[in-house]
Amino acid sequence: MNRFLIPADLGDLKKALEEAKYVKNNPFADQSLGRNKTLLLLFFNSSLRTRLSSQRAGFNLGMNVIVLDINKDGWKLETEHGVVMDGDKAEHLREAVPVMGQYADIIGVRSFAAFENRDYDYSEPILKQFIEFSGRPVISLESATRHPLQSFADLITIEEYKKVNRPKVVLTWAPHPRALPQAVPNSFVEWMKIADVDLVVTHPEGYDLAPEFMKGVKYEPVQNKALEGADFVYAKNWASYNSYGEILSKDRSWTIDEAKMALTNGGKFMHCLPVRRNMIVSDGVLDGPDSIVIPEAANRVVSMQVVLKRMLESLNAK
């Protein structure tokens, strides 16, 4: 395994979920895999769960872990090809990436959408340069279009808490004061489409996700109708895709509260965190017994550890 960007990189999801159970029950069983191996975690954007869970997963596997915050700890990096570097960017990714590859065995990269150009963001130029030039296995720690470690952890959490074989899972848009990327909802839809769940997506007009993610997915424009009988409610804000990066609505009627959760089948509330209280979700729901956001966050260690374990096994087999 030399990259982790999409579900197909894991192969059979059932086997991956079985491995997740093993890792969760035996977090230190494979420390020999990572001995004398270095994990480099590179952040172009801020992080809490991704940084800490990735470090913990690396430590659990016996790895050395280096964390680099580009905005604080390194030169400003140029990402475009063919530019005259006469501005404030002192180094180009074309040199920086292969250098980083000399110092690490596995590289994780986090880089958000800039919301300046949709085609540019969705082409994933930064992530692709790491794949092309680093010479090392690359893990997406979240990119402009996807957050696979979060979605894998979400699926692990649903498997742990489901009460029926094929639960109804609802992804609902919720209001937020800022424009947020589509990475988490895109990735969540991508993973749930191939999982053994009944997925429904609900959002206001103008908030359609990219067609490549929504193809074949059930969309219900009326939030309350979508929530009826739900086993899991995943609330998340995202900015418009078609009117790229714009906030078209801050409609507080889309906030998940106790009345909305009462429409569900005793549904569990999920969110990737950080979450804006009483914008995305009410205090009562978030602090209530059906909120599983903390176990969901804990499973970020598990999702990362499964990915690292497989990559280390591939490296050690060479």
N, C-alpha and C positions, 0 to 999 in steps of 0.2 A: 504494500500500500504506500503510494508516494504522494498522495494529495487527498485533502478532505475539503470538498466544496459543496457537494450535492449528495443526496441519499444513495445514488448509485455507487458512490465511492466506497460505501460500506458493504455493498453486495446485499445478500439476503437479510432483510430487516429482522425476521424472526431469530436468526442466528445472532445478529447484533444485540438484540434485546436479551437473549440468553446470556451472552457474554457480559452485558451490563449487570445482570443479576450476580454473576460470578465476581465481577470486579467490586461490586458494592459489598458483597459478603466477605471478600478476601482482598482488601485494598492494598496490603503490603506483600502479597504472595509472589509478586513478580519483580521484586526490586533488582534482581540480578540482570534483568533485561536492560535497565538503564544505566548500569555501572559504566563509568567513563564515557557517557554520552551527554551531550549538551543540548538543551532546548533554549532557543532564542525566541523571546516574545517581544514583538515589535509593535508599538502603539503610535499610530498617527492621530488617534482620538482617545479621549479619556475612558476609563474603565474602572469598575469595581469588581463585579462578579467574574467577568471574563479573566481579568488579571489574576485574582486570588485563586479561582478554581483551577486555572491552568497551571499556576505555580504548584498548587497542592497536588494535582495529578502527576506532575513531573517528579515531585519529591517522593510521592508514593511508589513510583517506579524506579527510584534510585538515581534519577537524573540530576545533573547540574543544571540550574536554570538562570538565565540572564534575561533581565527585563530592560528594555530600552524605550523610553518615551521620547520620540523624535522631536517633539515641540519644546522639550526642556533639556534634553541630554545630548543632542546631536546637532549637526549642521542643518540648515534649511535645505531641503532636497528638491531638486528640479525633477519633474516627472515626465515632461514632454520631450519628444525627440525633435531634433532639428532647430532648437531654439538657440539664440545667442545669449549666453549666460552672463549678461552684464548688469544683472539686478542683485537682489539680496540673497539669492540661493547659491551657496558655495559649492555644492556637490550634486552630481547627477545620480539618479537611481541606477543608471547603467553601470557605474563603477561601485556604488555603495552596496548594491545587492550581492554581486559576486564576492565582495570582501566579507560581508556578513556570512556568506556561505562557508568561508574559510574558518569561521569561528564557532560554527554550530553544526549539529547533526540533523536537527529538525527545526524548522522556522514557522512560527505562528505570526500572522499579520492581521492587524485591525485597521481598516480604513473606511470611513463613512462616505456617503454621497455628499457632494458639495452643493447640489441643487442649483448649479449654474447652467448645466447642459445635460439633458437627459441621456442623449446618445453617448456622451462621454462617460457619465456615471455608469450606465448599464454595460459599457464595454469593459469595465473593471481593469483599467490600465495599470494600476499599482499592483494589484494581486497577480496579474498576468506577467508582469516583469519579474516578480519573485519566482514564479513557476519557471519562467524561461531562463533566467540568468543566475539563480542561486546555486543550482546543482544539488539541491537538498529537497527532501520531502517538505511540502508546504501545507499548513493548516489555515483555513480562513477563521479568524477570530471575530469576524463580522466584516462584511464588505458593503458596497453600495446597494447590492441587490439581494443578499442572503445573509442569514446568521445560522449556519448549520449546527453548530454546537448547542445553541439554544433550542432549536427544534428537535434535535435528538434527545436532549434532556426533557423536553416537553412530552415526547412520546414515551420515554421511560416512566415519567410521572403518571401519565394516563394509564399505562399498563398496570402500574402499582395500585391505582385507586379505582379502576373501573369495576362496576358491579354487574355488567352485562357483557356478553361476548363482543358485541358491536355497538359501542356507545355512540350517542349523538354528541358531536362536538361542534360548538358554535364559535366562530371567530367574529367578534363584533367590533366595529369602529367605535371609538369613544373620543370625546373632545379633549383638546390640549391647547395651551396658549402658544405653543411653538410649532413650526413645521417639522415633522419627524419623517425620517426615511421609510421606505417600504420594505426594508431588508427583513425585519422580523415577520410581518404578515406574509410576504412572498414565500419565505422559507417555511413558515408554519403550514401554509396551504400546500406547498410542494411535498412536504413530508406526510401530511395527513391524507393527501390524495392516494398514496400508495399504502397507507396503514389500514388496519381493519377497523375503520371508524366510519360513521355517517357524518360527513362534513357539510356544514352550512355556513355561508358567509353573509353577513349583513352589514350594510353601510349606507350613508346618505347618498343622494345623487351627486355624481362628480367624483366619487372616491373609488372608482373601479381600479383594481390592481391590473398589472400588465397582462395582456391576453395569454402569454405563454404560461402564466401561473394559473389563471382562472379557467382555462379550457377544461370542460367537463365537470366543473364544480357547481354545486347548487347555490344560487344566489337568491336571497329573500330580502326585499327592500324594507319590509316592515319589521323592525327589531323585535317587538313583542311576539310577533308570530314566529320568528326564527327561534326565540328562546323557549318556546313551548316544548316541554318534554326533554330539554337538554340535560345531558349527564355532565358535561363540562362546558364552561363559559370562559373563553379566552378573550379578554378585552385588550384592545391595543389601538392607539392612534396612529395614523399615517397621513402624510400630505398627499395632495392630488397627484396622480400619475399623468393624466391627460393635460391638466393645467399644472405642469410639473413644478413641484415644490411649493405650491400655493396653499394657503389655508382658505378653504371655501366655507367652512362652518365651524362654529364653536357651540353648537346646539347642545345645551346641558341636558336636554331630554334624553340624550343617548348615554348619559352616565349610568353605570351599573349600580343599582341600589337594591335594597331588600325587596321592594315590590317586584322588581324585574327578576330577581333570583327566585321569587316565589312562583314564577311561571314555569320553572324548570322541574326536572325530575330529581329533586334533591341535589341539584347540580353543584359541582365543585368549581370554585372561582380560580382562574389562572391569570398570571401576568408575568412578563419576563423581568420586570423591575429595571430601573427605578420607576415608581408610579406616582402620579400626581393625585393625592387624596382629594376626594370630593370634586374631581374633574373626570378622571377615568372611572373611579369607583368610590363609593361612599365608605366612610369609616366603619360603618356597621358591617358591611360585607367583608371588607379587608381584614377586620379584626375578628370576624365571626368564625364559627367552627367549620364552615365549608370553604374557607380560604386555604389553598394549598400552595401559596406563593413561596413560602419558606422551604418546604420539601422540594419544590420545583427548582429553586435556586441551588439547593444542596446537590441535586442531581447533575448540576453543571460539572462537578468534579468527576462524576461517573462517566458522562458523555466524553469528556476530554480524555479520561484515562483509557477508555476503550480504544479511541483513535490512536493515542500515543502507543499503547500496547501493540497494536497491529503494525504500526510503522516501525517500532523497535524490532519486532519479530522479523519483518522484512529486511531491515538493515543487518540484523545478526545472522540472517540466513545467507548473506552474500559471502 
